[in-house]
Every structure is written in structure tokens, then in C-alpha cells.
């Protein structure tokens, strides 16, 4: 039933030997990549060994059960346990997104709704920051364009795990399901009549790309510098520290003005550019393979919503999975795990169906 696992067991053993060699850890990027793969395979190998052991135990119990009813009953219990382990192993063997072990870059952009949409974008950023804090992840604002009332027209945040996360537990593996349009229904602070308004903000989630993932040729870049500015056009910097990078082959443009120095802004802009190039390459590969990618934001309007946040009812509804709960205040404070798990479970169910 699981003959293909033997090759993974051999790979796991090779990795164990490789990780025990001092020269492996002289290259931190290599060591990190090998550790991530080793952690992924450890779960598979452990489940596989449990499945094999239970098979031996069942056979022994059935032999003894021919003369003893107690052993016959134990064989049935072991068979039930083995079926559970087989299901767990099957889920572990579902092909994973190759970027699932990566950290994430998360962009939130305001859309329809003007200032209210920008305020909601700020609320989403706070929700993701609180969720990351609960998981022990580190966050870093790479670029932010604030609105007049303290919201965000756009903001980009890096989310990084500490150490080597378990399979499916990395920032990108979980947060990638947040990509899409988020709709909010509430009374804006600018509304004098107390009427409920609907607005939207868009979220784009990209795997953080390392230099080894994406090659960026300096000759393909046009780099412009300009003065940073804050809400209302107020000057924030008297020097040309803000940086705009245009990737000429693709036309992708990235701007950063959050840092005080031009060099720092250039480094942050390159991080975002590499992530966008990696995402674009993945999109192209998926399109060529006719794969269905999960919804990511295209235009930030109310019609492409993936989720609705209803403040008057304290309700959150995910329109892809059918998840609904009346604890919106807790979710916005970072209690996002149940919502994400509904998306993870739906994705896993679809993957298992495609294997049948």
C-alpha cells in the first residue's frame, strides 16, 4: 500500500547522516534547507514505522486469537488503530506546495471604501501581527503608505518563523490562504448617521524568496530615488532616501520608503521584488500545468470577496470553506487559527480527492 515510502525512508537516513557532518553547518542556508526537509520526512517515517509495527502486532494477535478470544478482540482494536495511522500517513504523502517551508511576505492594500477601507487594512495588519505573536513568529514592516486617519493605503510585512517549523506550520503554509479580498461591514468613524457601510481591502501573500531561489540581474533593474512623504504629502525626509525598483523584463515595480537610508530601502525593495518574481514564476508554472491556484487578489472590489467581517453581528464568514463564527472581536485580536484550519482542511480534502 505504501511501497513508495521506502525511498523516503532512505532519503531520511541520508539526510540524518548529512546533518551530522560539521561541514554541512558551515553553509547556513544549506543546513536550513536540509533541516526543513528532514523535519518533513521525520513525520512520514514515524507514521510509516507505526503502520508497519501495527501490521506485525495484528498478525501476532490473530495467531493467538485462534485459541484466545481476548487476543482476537485486541486484533480488532489494533486494526482500527492501523486504519487511523494509514489515513494520517496518506495525508502526509499528499504532494505539498514546494514553498510551504518558507517564511512569508504579506501585503495589505485598501480598496473600495476610501478612508474606511484604509482603516480596515490597518485592522487586518493588526490581526496578522497578533496571530504571528501568538505563534512566536517575528514580524517586520518593510514598507508602509499610511492614510490621513492612521490606516494604510498599502503596507508590506515580513513574517518569519523561529527555528525549523514542523511541516505545514510555516508562515507561508498557513498564511497563503489569506490571499484575496476581505470585505468589512460596519459603521465607519466618518459616518454621522450610524449607517452600516461595506468596504474591502485586499491581501496578497508571497513566499519569502532567498537569493538562491531567484536570480536578479542588476542589468535588468532600473532604480530611481525620491523623497519619502507621509500622509497628506507632508515631507518626512529631506534627502532622496526612498527607492523605486523596476524589473525591466517583467515590468514589476516595487517602492520602499520606510527606512531612513537609501541603502536600507533598496535592500527591502529587493526582498519584495524577489518574492514577487518567485510568485510570478510559480503562477506561470501552475498555468502551464492547468493547476487551480487558490484565490489571490486581482482587483480589490467587493465582488471577489473570500471573507466577510460583520461588526454589528460580531460574525466572521469564510466564503470558500463555509466557516462561520460569532467571535469576530477575538479573531481580529489574533485568534485566527480555527479560520485558517478550515482552509487547510478544505485544501487537504481537495488534494485527497484529486488522488483518487
C-alpha positions as CSV (number, residue, x, y, z in Angstrom):
1,X,0.0,0.0,0.0
2,X,2.8,2.4,0.8
3,X,5.7,1.0,-1.2
4,X,6.8,4.4,-2.3
5,X,7.7,5.3,1.3
6,X,10.8,3.1,1.2
7,X,12.6,5.7,-0.9
8,X,11.6,8.4,1.5
9,X,13.0,6.3,4.4
10,X,16.3,6.0,2.6
11,X,16.3,9.8,1.9
12,X,15.6,10.4,5.6
13,X,18.6,8.3,6.6
14,X,20.9,10.1,4.1
15,X,19.8,13.5,5.5
16,X,20.4,12.3,9.0
17,X,24.0,11.5,8.1
18,X,24.4,14.7,6.2
19,X,23.1,16.8,9.0
20,X,25.6,15.1,11.4
21,X,28.5,16.3,9.3
22,X,30.2,19.5,10.6
23,X,30.8,20.8,7.0
24,X,27.0,20.9,6.4
25,X,26.5,23.6,9.1
26,X,29.3,25.8,7.6
27,X,26.6,26.7,5.0
28,X,23.6,28.0,7.0
29,X,21.3,28.2,4.0
30,X,22.1,24.6,3.1
31,X,21.7,23.5,6.7
32,X,18.3,25.2,7.0
33,X,17.0,23.6,3.8
34,X,18.2,20.2,4.8
35,X,16.6,20.6,8.3
36,X,13.3,21.6,6.8
37,X,13.3,18.5,4.5
38,X,14.4,16.3,7.4
39,X,11.6,17.5,9.6
40,X,9.0,16.9,6.8
41,X,10.3,13.3,6.3
42,X,10.5,12.6,10.0
43,X,6.7,12.8,10.3
44,X,6.3,10.5,7.3
45,X,8.9,7.9,8.5
46,X,7.4,7.9,12.0
47,X,3.9,7.2,10.8
48,X,5.2,4.6,8.3
49,X,7.1,2.7,11.1
50,X,3.9,2.8,13.3
51,X,1.9,1.4,10.4
52,X,4.4,-1.5,9.8
53,X,4.6,-2.3,13.6
54,X,0.9,-2.4,13.9
55,X,0.7,-4.8,11.0
56,X,3.1,-7.2,12.8
57,X,1.2,-6.8,16.0
58,X,-2.1,-7.6,14.3
59,X,-0.7,-10.7,12.7
60,X,0.6,-11.9,16.1
61,X,-2.7,-11.2,17.9
62,X,-4.7,-13.0,15.2
63,X,-2.5,-16.1,15.5
64,X,-3.0,-16.1,19.3
65,X,-6.7,-15.2,18.8
66,X,-7.3,-18.6,17.3
67,X,-7.2,-20.0,20.9
68,X,-8.0,-16.9,23.0
69,X,-10.9,-14.5,22.5
70,X,-9.1,-11.7,24.3
71,X,-6.3,-11.7,21.6
72,X,-9.0,-11.8,18.9
73,X,-10.6,-8.6,20.3
74,X,-7.2,-7.0,20.6
75,X,-6.5,-7.7,16.9
76,X,-9.7,-5.8,16.0
77,X,-8.6,-2.8,18.1
78,X,-5.1,-2.8,16.5
79,X,-6.7,-3.0,13.1
80,X,-8.8,0.1,13.9
81,X,-5.6,1.9,15.1
82,X,-3.7,0.9,12.0
83,X,-6.5,2.3,9.8
84,X,-6.1,5.7,11.6
85,X,-2.4,5.6,11.1
86,X,-2.8,4.8,7.4
87,X,-5.1,7.8,7.0
88,X,-2.6,10.0,8.7
89,X,0.2,8.7,6.5
90,X,-1.8,9.2,3.4
91,X,-2.4,12.8,4.3
92,X,1.4,13.2,4.9
93,X,2.1,11.8,1.5
94,X,-0.1,14.3,-0.4
95,X,2.3,16.4,-2.6
96,X,3.0,19.7,-0.8
97,X,3.4,23.2,-2.2
98,X,7.2,23.5,-2.7
99,X,7.1,26.8,-0.9
100,X,5.3,25.5,2.2
101,X,8.5,25.6,4.3
102,X,9.2,29.3,3.6
103,X,8.6,32.5,5.5
104,X,6.0,34.9,4.1
105,X,5.7,38.4,2.8
106,X,2.2,39.8,3.3
107,X,0.8,42.8,1.5
108,X,-2.4,44.6,2.6
109,X,-3.9,47.2,0.3
110,X,-7.0,49.4,0.7
111,X,-9.7,49.2,-2.0
112,X,-13.2,50.4,-2.4
113,X,-14.4,52.4,0.6
114,X,-11.8,55.2,0.7
115,X,-10.6,56.1,4.2
116,X,-12.7,53.4,5.8
117,X,-11.0,50.8,3.6
118,X,-7.6,52.1,4.7
119,X,-8.6,51.8,8.3
120,X,-9.8,48.2,7.7
121,X,-6.4,47.4,6.1
122,X,-4.9,48.6,9.3
123,X,-7.2,46.3,11.3
124,X,-6.1,43.3,9.1
125,X,-2.5,44.1,9.6
126,X,-3.0,44.2,13.4
127,X,-4.9,40.8,13.2
128,X,-2.0,39.2,11.3
129,X,0.6,40.8,13.7
130,X,-1.3,39.4,16.8
131,X,-1.6,36.0,15.2
132,X,2.1,35.9,14.4
133,X,2.8,36.9,18.0
134,X,0.7,34.0,19.3
135,X,2.7,31.6,17.2
136,X,6.0,33.0,18.2
137,X,6.8,34.4,14.8
138,X,8.8,37.5,14.1
139,X,7.2,40.4,12.0
140,X,8.9,43.3,10.3
141,X,7.2,46.1,8.4
142,X,9.1,46.5,5.1
143,X,7.1,49.3,3.6
144,X,4.0,51.3,4.6
145,X,1.9,54.1,2.9
146,X,-0.4,55.5,5.6
147,X,-3.7,57.3,5.2
148,X,-4.7,60.6,6.7
149,X,-6.7,58.9,9.5
150,X,-4.0,56.4,10.5
151,X,-5.0,53.5,8.3
152,X,-2.9,52.1,5.4
153,X,-3.3,52.6,1.7
154,X,-0.8,49.8,1.4
155,X,1.6,48.0,3.8
156,X,4.0,45.1,3.4
157,X,5.0,42.9,6.3
158,X,7.6,40.1,6.5
159,X,6.6,37.1,8.8
160,X,9.4,34.8,9.8
161,X,9.4,31.7,11.9
162,X,11.9,30.9,14.6
163,X,13.9,27.7,14.1
164,X,12.6,25.0,11.7
165,X,8.8,24.8,11.8
166,X,7.0,21.4,11.5
167,X,5.6,20.6,8.1
168,X,2.6,22.8,7.3
169,X,3.4,25.1,10.2
170,X,5.5,27.7,8.5
171,X,4.2,31.3,8.0
172,X,3.6,30.8,4.2
173,X,2.0,27.4,4.6
174,X,-0.7,28.9,6.8
175,X,-1.0,32.5,5.7
176,X,-1.2,31.7,2.0
177,X,-4.9,31.0,2.4
178,X,-5.4,34.7,3.4
179,X,-4.7,35.9,-0.2
180,X,-7.8,37.5,-1.7
181,X,-10.4,40.3,-1.0
182,X,-11.6,40.8,2.6
183,X,-15.0,42.6,3.0
184,X,-16.0,44.5,6.1
185,X,-19.5,45.6,7.1
186,X,-19.6,48.2,9.9
187,X,-20.4,51.8,10.8
188,X,-17.3,53.9,9.7
189,X,-16.0,56.5,12.1
190,X,-16.7,59.1,9.4
191,X,-20.4,58.1,9.3
192,X,-22.6,60.6,11.2
193,X,-25.9,58.8,10.6
194,X,-24.9,55.5,12.1
195,X,-25.4,53.6,8.9
196,X,-23.5,50.3,8.2
197,X,-21.2,50.6,5.2
198,X,-19.5,47.9,3.2
199,X,-15.9,48.3,2.0
200,X,-13.0,46.0,1.1
201,X,-9.2,45.5,1.4
202,X,-7.0,43.1,-0.5
203,X,-4.4,40.8,0.8
204,X,-1.6,39.2,-1.2
205,X,0.7,36.6,0.4
206,X,4.0,35.6,-1.2
207,X,6.7,33.1,-0.1
208,X,9.9,34.9,1.0
209,X,12.4,34.3,-1.7
210,X,16.1,33.8,-0.9
211,X,18.8,34.8,-3.3
212,X,19.2,31.1,-4.3
213,X,15.5,30.9,-5.3
214,X,15.5,33.8,-7.7
215,X,18.4,35.3,-9.7
216,X,18.1,39.1,-10.2
217,X,20.5,40.6,-12.8
218,X,21.4,44.1,-11.9
219,X,21.3,45.0,-15.6
220,X,17.6,44.1,-15.5
221,X,16.8,46.8,-12.9
222,X,16.0,50.5,-13.2
223,X,16.5,52.1,-9.8
224,X,15.0,55.6,-9.1
225,X,15.3,57.5,-5.9
226,X,12.9,60.1,-4.5
227,X,11.9,61.8,-1.3
228,X,9.8,60.0,1.2
229,X,6.5,61.5,2.1
230,X,3.8,60.9,4.7
231,X,0.0,61.4,5.0
232,X,-1.2,64.5,3.2
233,X,2.1,64.9,1.3
234,X,3.9,66.1,4.3
235,X,7.6,65.8,3.9
236,X,9.2,63.1,6.1
237,X,12.7,63.2,4.6
238,X,14.8,66.0,3.3
239,X,17.0,63.5,1.3
240,X,16.3,61.2,-1.6
241,X,16.1,58.1,0.5
242,X,13.0,56.4,-1.0
243,X,13.7,53.8,-3.7
244,X,11.7,52.6,-6.6
245,X,12.9,49.5,-8.5
246,X,11.6,48.5,-11.8
247,X,12.3,44.9,-13.1
248,X,12.5,45.6,-16.8
249,X,11.9,42.1,-18.2
250,X,8.6,41.7,-16.2
251,X,7.6,45.3,-15.6
252,X,7.2,44.6,-11.8
253,X,7.7,47.8,-9.8
254,X,8.5,47.9,-6.1
255,X,8.8,51.0,-4.0
256,X,10.1,51.4,-0.4
257,X,10.4,54.5,1.8
258,X,10.0,53.1,5.3
259,X,13.7,53.1,6.2
260,X,15.8,56.2,6.8
261,X,18.7,55.3,4.4
262,X,18.6,54.7,0.7
263,X,20.6,51.5,1.1
264,X,18.1,50.0,3.6
265,X,15.2,50.9,1.3
266,X,16.9,49.3,-1.6
267,X,17.5,46.1,0.3
268,X,13.9,45.9,1.4
269,X,12.6,46.6,-2.1
270,X,14.8,43.8,-3.4
271,X,13.3,41.4,-0.8
272,X,9.8,42.2,-2.1
273,X,10.9,42.0,-5.7
274,X,12.4,38.6,-5.3
275,X,9.2,37.4,-3.6
276,X,7.1,38.8,-6.4
277,X,9.3,37.2,-9.1
278,X,9.1,33.8,-7.3
279,X,5.3,34.1,-7.1
280,X,5.1,35.1,-10.8
281,X,7.3,32.1,-11.8
282,X,5.0,29.8,-9.7
283,X,1.9,31.3,-11.3
284,X,3.3,30.7,-14.7
285,X,4.2,27.1,-13.9
286,X,0.8,26.5,-12.5
287,X,-0.9,28.0,-15.5
288,X,1.1,25.8,-17.8
289,X,0.1,22.7,-15.8
290,X,-3.5,23.9,-15.8
291,X,-3.5,23.8,-12.0
292,X,-6.1,25.7,-10.0
293,X,-4.4,28.2,-7.7
294,X,-6.1,29.5,-4.6
295,X,-7.7,32.9,-4.9
296,X,-5.3,35.8,-4.7
297,X,-6.2,39.5,-5.0
298,X,-6.6,40.8,-8.6
299,X,-8.8,43.8,-8.1
300,X,-9.8,45.0,-4.7
301,X,-13.5,45.3,-5.1
302,X,-16.4,43.8,-3.1
303,X,-17.4,41.1,-5.7
304,X,-14.3,38.9,-5.3
305,X,-14.5,38.5,-1.5
306,X,-13.1,35.5,0.2
307,X,-14.3,36.5,3.7
308,X,-16.7,38.9,5.3
309,X,-16.2,40.6,8.7
310,X,-19.6,41.7,10.0
311,X,-19.1,44.0,13.0
312,X,-22.8,44.5,14.0
313,X,-23.3,40.7,14.3
314,X,-19.7,40.1,15.6
315,X,-19.6,37.5,12.8
316,X,-16.8,36.2,10.5
317,X,-17.7,34.2,7.4
318,X,-15.3,32.5,5.0
319,X,-17.0,32.1,1.6
320,X,-14.6,29.4,0.3
321,X,-14.9,26.9,3.2
322,X,-18.3,27.8,4.7
323,X,-16.6,28.6,8.1
324,X,-18.8,30.9,10.2
325,X,-18.3,32.1,13.8
326,X,-19.6,34.8,16.1
327,X,-16.3,35.8,17.7
328,X,-15.1,38.4,15.3
329,X,-13.6,40.5,18.1
330,X,-11.4,37.6,19.1
331,X,-10.3,36.8,15.5
332,X,-9.3,40.4,15.0
333,X,-7.2,40.1,18.2
334,X,-5.2,37.3,16.6
335,X,-7.4,34.2,17.3
336,X,-7.1,33.2,13.6
337,X,-6.1,29.6,13.8
338,X,-9.6,28.0,13.5
339,X,-10.4,30.1,10.4
340,X,-7.1,29.0,8.8
341,X,-7.6,25.4,9.8
342,X,-10.9,25.4,7.9
343,X,-8.9,26.4,4.7
344,X,-6.2,23.9,5.4
345,X,-8.7,21.1,5.8
346,X,-10.6,22.1,2.7
347,X,-7.4,22.2,0.7
348,X,-6.3,18.8,2.0
349,X,-9.7,17.3,1.2
350,X,-9.4,18.6,-2.4
351,X,-5.9,17.2,-2.7
352,X,-7.0,13.8,-1.5
353,X,-10.0,13.8,-3.9
354,X,-7.6,14.5,-6.8
355,X,-5.5,11.4,-5.9
356,X,-8.5,9.1,-6.1
